[in-house]
Amino acid sequence: MNKTLSNFILAAVIGLIFVNCANRGTPDGGPKDVTPPVILKTEPANLTTNFKGNEIKIYFDEYVKMKDLNKQLIISPPMKNQPEITPMGSASKEITIKIHDTLKPNTTYAFNFGNSIQDNNEGNPYPYYRYVFSTGTILIR
């Protein structure tokens, strides 16, 4: 019984040492993120000619979200059927544009995103990103 009591006291002392060594509080998390997202790749590449597809993907180095896309996105020339742009309401490392319209031949299209592309954590915008493609052999600016 004496050995059991000694083991209990030893375990209690060791437990108190570990509890008292821990620092209480919340971690500071480091410096505030002020860097906007970086585009790693686009498919097809920005400024593509002879565009024949109906989907565009833009890949980023961090999670991004779309903010006020309906107010900020300008498509030129305007499309009769608005493209579907995701993600909306959630964060992702890529933006997908699905075109639901028949594209005119020999036409340059531009998607101007304004400040709608933002990083997920601090809301740092990718400033005035513009994706441009042409259905013809040249880009008309």
VONU-431012 format. One record per residue: residue in three letters; z, y, x of N, C-alpha, C in turn. Coordinates in steps of 0.05 Angstrom, whole numbers, plus 5000, padded with zeros to 4 digits. Each point is the difference from the previous one (the first is absolute). Example, Ala and Ser with C-alpha at 12.3 -4.5 7.8 and 13.67 -1.06 7.14 Angstrom:
ALA515648865264500050244982500050245018
SER498650214993500150245016501450224985
***
This chain:
MET500049765016500050244984500050255017
ASN501449995023500250225018497250065012
LYS498449795006497350035010498250134979
THR500349924975498350114978500650304997
LEU502550075001500850284998498950175023
SER500149885024498950145024497050044997
ASN498649804991497050024996499450214979
PHE501650014978499550204979500450295011
ILE502250045015500550265011497950085020
LEU499149825016497850055020497450084985
ALA499349854979497650064985500250284986
ALA502450064990500450264987499750235020
VAL501149975024499950205021497150045008
ILE498549795004497250025008498450134978
GLY500549934975498750134977500550304999
LEU502550085005500650295000498650155022
ILE499849875023498650135023497150054992
PHE498649804988497250044992499750214979
VAL501850014981499850194978500450285010
ASN501850045019500650275010497950095020
CYS498449825011497950085019497650124986
ALA499549944976497650094986500250294993
ASN497850155004499850284993499250024971
ARG501550154985499350034972498350254996
GLY498249994981498350234994497149914997
THR498350194994497149934997498550075025
PRO498049845007498450075024498450254995
ASP499550165021498550254996497049964996
GLY498949775008497249944994498050135020
GLY500950155018498250135020498850254990
PRO498250125015498850254992498249974976
LYS499750224985498350004976497149965008
ASP498649844984497149955004498450244990
VAL498650135019498350234992497149945006
THR499349765008497349935007498549894975
PRO497650114994498549894978498949725007
PRO499149854980498849745005497550035017
VAL499349795014497649995017498149804988
ILE497550084998497949814990499249825024
LEU500349744996499249815020497149924998
LYS499049974976497349904996499150054971
THR497450044996498950014973497749804998
GLU499849874977497849814995498650084974
PRO497550075001498450055024501050265014
ALA499050045024500950235016499450264985
ASN501750195005499650274989497350105012
LEU498550154984497450115007497849785002
THR500449794984498049784999497550094985
THR497749915009497550044986499149734988
ASN498150014982498949764987502249844986
PHE501950144988502349874986498949854976
LYS500749754997499149834978502349874984
GLY502450045009502349864988501250144976
ASN502349894992501550134978502950015006
GLU500849955026502850005007500350135028
ILE502050165003500750135025502949955006
LYS500749935025502849965007500750185024
ILE502350124998501050185021502749885009
TYR500349935026502449885010501650205016
PHE502749984997501850195013502049855017
ASP501350155018502049895018502849974987
GLU500350114976502649984986499550004970
TYR502149944985499749994971499450284989
VAL498150024983499350264987500149974970
LYS500350234987499950024971498250234992
MET499149994975498350214990501750194983
LYS499750265005501550204984498150204988
ASP500250034974498450204985497049955005
LEU499149755001497249945006498250124979
ASN500749994975498350114979499650305003
LYS501950145011499750295005498650065026
GLN500349835020499050075026497349885008
LEU499349774989497549875007497650144989
ILE498250075017497450124992497849815010
ILE498349914982497749835007497550164996
SER498450015021497550154998497749835009
PRO497849984985499750104972501949844981
PRO500750124978501849864981498749744990
MET501849814996499149744989500649984970
LYS498149894986500449974971502449824994
ASN500249775013502349824998501750045024
GLN502550084996501850055022500649745015
PRO500150025027500749765015503049934997
GLU500649755005502849904999501150025028
ILE502150155004501250035026502849894999
THR500649815019502649885001501150035028
PRO502650025005502249944981500750254984
MET500849964976501150224983502849924992
GLY502050155008502849954993501449815019
SER498649895019501449835020498950085027
ALA501149895021499250065027498549765012
SER498050075017498449795013499050125027
LYS499149825017498950095026496950044997
GLU499049974976497150044996499550144973
ILE497950154999499050114975497449874994
THR499649924975497549884991498750174979
ILE497550065004498450154980497949814989
LYS500149954974498049834986498350194984
ILE497449995006498150184986498949854976
HIS500350124976499149884975497550154989
ASP498650135017497750174991497549915016
THR497750054989497549955015499650245018
LEU499849955026499650215019497050085001
LYS499650265002497350115001498849945028
PRO497449945001498749965026499950265016
ASN500049975027499750225018501950234994
THR502549934995502050204993502549975018
THR501150235009502450005015502450044981
TYR501949825002502550024983502350075018
ALA501950164990502450075015502449974982
PHE502149875010502649984987501950185016
ASN500850224988501950185012502849954988
PHE501849905016502749924990502150225000
GLY499350235011502150215001502449915016
ASN502450044989502549905013501149774984
SER498449854986501049794982500849755016
ILE499149955024500849775016502550085016
GLN502249864995502550075013501449755010
ASP501650035022501549775009502249944979
ASN500849754999501849914980502950105003
ASN500950045025502850075005500650304996
GLU498650175015500650284999498150174984
GLY497749884991498150144985498250185017
ASN499849945026498250165017497149964992
PRO498550214993497349964991498049965023
TYR497949844995497749995018498350234990
PRO499850225015498850244990497049994995
TYR499350044975497250054992498049785011
TYR500749754996498249795008497550004983
ARG497849965013497450004987498449755009
TYR499349834980498449765006497250064989
VAL498049965017497250074993498249775006
PHE498249954982497949795004497450104987
SER497849875008497450074989498649744991
THR498750014977498449774991497350015013
GLY499350215014497550025015500349975030
THR498050085014500049975029501350235015
ILE500550224987501350235013502350104983
LEU501950135014502250144986499350294996
ILE500350104977499550284994502750144996
ARG500550195017502750134999499950254985
***
